[in-house]
Amino acid sequence: MAIQTTVGWSLITSGMVTLLLAYLPYPSVYWGIGLLILGLFIFVTRRLY
């Protein structure tokens, strides 16, 4: 059950990020790198607590 929820949230957020990157100013590479760093930060802090 947890795997299905994780896959669902992953697909929803990836779709939202794709739409977001299409409308944001500046090259999407910079936004992609920033979001990747943010995601890793959240993942690491969740694991610690």
Phi and psi in degrees as GROMACS dihedral restraints (atoms count N, CA, C in turn):
[ dihedral_restraints ]
;  ai    aj    ak    al  type     phi  dphi    fc
    3     4     5     6     1   -66.2    20    10
    4     5     6     7     1   -33.9    20    10
    6     7     8     9     1   -66.0    20    10
    7     8     9    10     1   -42.2    20    10
    9    10    11    12     1   -63.0    20    10
   10    11    12    13     1   -41.0    20    10
   12    13    14    15     1   -63.7    20    10
   13    14    15    16     1   -43.6    20    10
   15    16    17    18     1   -63.1    20    10
   16    17    18    19     1   -44.2    20    10
   18    19    20    21     1   -64.2    20    10
   19    20    21    22     1   -41.4    20    10
   21    22    23    24     1   -60.7    20    10
   22    23    24    25     1   -49.2    20    10
   24    25    26    27     1   -63.9    20    10
   25    26    27    28     1   -37.5    20    10
   27    28    29    30     1   -62.6    20    10
   28    29    30    31     1   -44.8    20    10
   30    31    32    33     1   -66.5    20    10
   31    32    33    34     1   -41.2    20    10
   33    34    35    36     1   -62.5    20    10
   34    35    36    37     1   -48.7    20    10
   36    37    38    39     1   -68.6    20    10
   37    38    39    40     1   -36.5    20    10
   39    40    41    42     1   -66.3    20    10
   40    41    42    43     1   -37.4    20    10
   42    43    44    45     1   -65.1    20    10
   43    44    45    46     1   -42.3    20    10
   45    46    47    48     1   -64.7    20    10
   46    47    48    49     1   -42.1    20    10
   48    49    50    51     1   -65.0    20    10
   49    50    51    52     1   -39.4    20    10
   51    52    53    54     1   -60.8    20    10
   52    53    54    55     1   -44.8    20    10
   54    55    56    57     1   -65.1    20    10
   55    56    57    58     1   -39.2    20    10
   57    58    59    60     1   -63.4    20    10
   58    59    60    61     1   -45.0    20    10
   60    61    62    63     1   -63.7    20    10
   61    62    63    64     1   -28.3    20    10
   63    64    65    66     1   -69.4    20    10
   64    65    66    67     1   -26.9    20    10
   66    67    68    69     1  -107.6    20    10
   67    68    69    70     1    -7.7    20    10
   69    70    71    72     1   -80.3    20    10
   70    71    72    73     1   147.4    20    10
   72    73    74    75     1   -73.9    20    10
   73    74    75    76     1   173.0    20    10
   75    76    77    78     1    68.2    20    10
   76    77    78    79     1   161.8    20    10
   78    79    80    81     1   -61.7    20    10
   79    80    81    82     1   140.8    20    10
   81    82    83    84     1   -67.7    20    10
   82    83    84    85     1   -15.4    20    10
   84    85    86    87     1   -61.2    20    10
   85    86    87    88     1   -43.5    20    10
   87    88    89    90     1   -65.7    20    10
   88    89    90    91     1   -41.1    20    10
   90    91    92    93     1   -64.1    20    10
   91    92    93    94     1   -40.4    20    10
   93    94    95    96     1   -62.0    20    10
   94    95    96    97     1   -43.8    20    10
   96    97    98    99     1   -64.4    20    10
   97    98    99   100     1   -43.0    20    10
   99   100   101   102     1   -62.5    20    10
  100   101   102   103     1   -43.8    20    10
  102   103   104   105     1   -67.6    20    10
  103   104   105   106     1   -35.2    20    10
  105   106   107   108     1   -64.0    20    10
  106   107   108   109     1   -44.2    20    10
  108   109   110   111     1   -63.7    20    10
  109   110   111   112     1   -42.6    20    10
  111   112   113   114     1   -61.7    20    10
  112   113   114   115     1   -43.3    20    10
  114   115   116   117     1   -63.5    20    10
  115   116   117   118     1   -42.2    20    10
  117   118   119   120     1   -64.4    20    10
  118   119   120   121     1   -40.2    20    10
  120   121   122   123     1   -61.1    20    10
  121   122   123   124     1   -45.8    20    10
  123   124   125   126     1   -64.3    20    10
  124   125   126   127     1   -42.0    20    10
  126   127   128   129     1   -62.2    20    10
  127   128   129   130     1   -44.6    20    10
  129   130   131   132     1   -67.2    20    10
  130   131   132   133     1   -43.1    20    10
  132   133   134   135     1   -68.2    20    10
  133   134   135   136     1   -33.0    20    10
  135   136   137   138     1   -66.3    20    10
  136   137   138   139     1   -37.5    20    10
  138   139   140   141     1   -68.6    20    10
  139   140   141   142     1   -32.3    20    10
  141   142   143   144     1   -73.5    20    10
  142   143   144   145     1   -32.0    20    10
